[in-house]
Amino acid sequence: MTIEYVLLLFVVFCIGLKSFMSAPKDAFLNSGPKLGARIEKQLVTGRDFSLNHSVKWSSDQR
């Protein structure tokens, strides 16, 4: 009976480990293009950039 419990725990552990390892990989692969598009949009809109293409640094947080 102990062998069955150990095997069952081992199988549950392996399934949990597989899902734990593959879930972040899928999330990072799927979110890369979306993150790139957001960064590109922020660069194009260019809030707080002056006409001579230099960054104006300020201490206040908006």
TAHULIN-V242793 format. One record per pair of residues at least 12 apart in sequence whose C-alpha atoms are under 10 Angstrom apart, sorted by sequence separation. I is the first residue (numbers start at 0). GAP is how many residues later the second one is. D is the distance in whole Angstrom. If there is no record, write none. Layout:
i->I gap->GAP d->D
i->I gap->GAP d->D
//
This chain:
none
//
